[in-house]
Each structure stands twice: as C-alpha cells, then as structure tokens.
Amino acid sequence: MAAPGYGKQTAPEQLPRSAADFSHLPAREAYVASLIDHLPDGAAMDIKSLAVLQPHYGQMACRTVLKNLSAAGHLRRVRERLDGPNCRWVFRTYFSRTPRSDAWWTRFLIGGDTGEASTSGAPDPPKERAASPASPAYAALAGLGLADARLALSAADCAALEPLAAEWLARGATPALFTAALTAGLPPDGVHSPAAFTRHRLRDKMPPERPQQPQTRVIECTGCRTPCRPHALLGGLCRACRGTPATPPPLHGRLSPAAVRAHAERARSAMTAGFTFPSRAV
C-alpha cells in the first residue's frame, strides 16, 4: 500500500468486471491493467511497485505500459491538495476499468461532473432530456412570491432576472438568505412593480465577491509527471511524451543533389586553398 492519501483511486461509473475488459489492449498492457484493476484503493502503483508485483515486466516496461494505458483512456495522474491547516499535496492515480475520453476525464478531474457514463474512449454523447429543469436562481426568484405576495413574479420576470440571481448564488448566498434579503423591509403600502423593485434590490444588495478558493487538483502528464493544463494533455500525455514534434519552419526551397555536391566541393576547395601546414621545429 502507498502512504496514506496516495496511490490508486478508482474512477466512478464503471461497468461490472468481465473477461473482455481489456481485450482491446495488447497482451502486456492488458496483463498490467488487469493487475491494477484488482488492486485496492490506496495501493501503490508506481513503476517500481508494479515491477515488484509481477514477475514478467521490469520498471521500464511498466513505465511504457502506464503511458499506453493513459493514452487508451484508462488512467490519469493528479496532484491533490488536502484540506487542513497545513498545505499538503498528495499524488494519486485514478484508474478506470472502462476506457474514458479526454472530455470525460476533464469533467471528472476538474469539475467533478462526469456526465453520462461512457463505455469507450469516444467522446460522450449528450444526454437528451424532455425538459430542462429550473435553475436554482430561477427557483429562488419564483419562491419570492411564496414568502411575500408583494414580490410575486411572472415566469417572464423570473427568466429576465435569472442572471442577477445566479450571481447572488455564485457569491455564496443561500436560497434562504436570498429570500430574506429581498423580502425584508418591503413598503407597507405595497409594491407597484414587483419585477422592477426586485431588479433594483438585486443590484443594490449584491453580496461581495468571495476570495477565490485555491486550486485543489492539478493534472499531471502520465509519462513525465509534469503538471499541465487539461487541453494540453491528449490521452493524459504531454506533447513530448506523445512524441509529437514541434511544427518545423517552412522550407523556402530545396537544393537538388547536384547542387548539394557542388556546394560541398566548393567548401572543400576553399578550405584546402586557405590551409597551410605549420613548420616543424628542428
């Protein structure tokens, strides 16, 4: 097992185990993937540990296997910041028996939302819905009329004011605080225009922006462990580990073989003409 907080972490929404789980992989990758799949969460799965756990492949082979499994959508390596008084980072490898697309891994590792489960490395198809549910901001606006009838809003009013209400919630306001702030101290003689009055209060009583929370998870290249932005990692690998060369500069023209030979002959002649042997001391 790895040190507490480190090691293997099982990705969510996987299909049940079957004999064909890793049949799409080469024999070596399928063997090591099956081994990792049966390790418990928290188990060490660095290349040294994997080389010790089985007798067939050494550390360099295990390094290559992890890169190939990452490219196939089975794993990602991350650094995670733990909550607590001290700033402590741990290194974890998320493993999925079910291969995932880059988009799925990004949603899971950055936003925690995996969307609909996918059974292949292809991009996850959008899920069709019969009707979009009301957003929390829309629901908070619609609930104002239930708290105080003087702020009863129509559906069109709620839709128009939804962006402002969403900003309240994004800044940390709970639905209860939202309702209390907007319904407190209403004019005793009634509200002539609930929509205009609510818009005015949403703007004037907007809560302050909260300090941005520190980043708690950084995705690493599976091959070289370099922290990278998600869009720079294809298959969990940076450009260098994918072996993708940088774009070469454009060639303005190519010399023919005869021109190359002539140029080389001129260079040799120039060197011979300007070269003198040093005199030897007697």
Secondary structure, DSSP 4 states (H G I P E B T S, - for coil): -PSTT-EEEEPSSPPPP-TTTTTTS-HHHHHHHHHHHTSPTT---SHHHHHHH-SS--HHHHHHHHHHHHHTTSEEEEEEEEPSSS-EEEEEEEE-SS---HHHHHIIIIIS---S--SSSSPPPPPP-SSPPPPHHHHHHHTHHHH-GGG---HHHHHHHHHHHHHHHHTT--HHHHHHHHHTT--TT--S-HHHHHHHHHHHTPPPPPPPPPP-EEEE-TTT--B--GGG-BTTB-HHHHT-PPPPPPPS----HHHHHHHHHHHHHHHHHT--PPPPP-
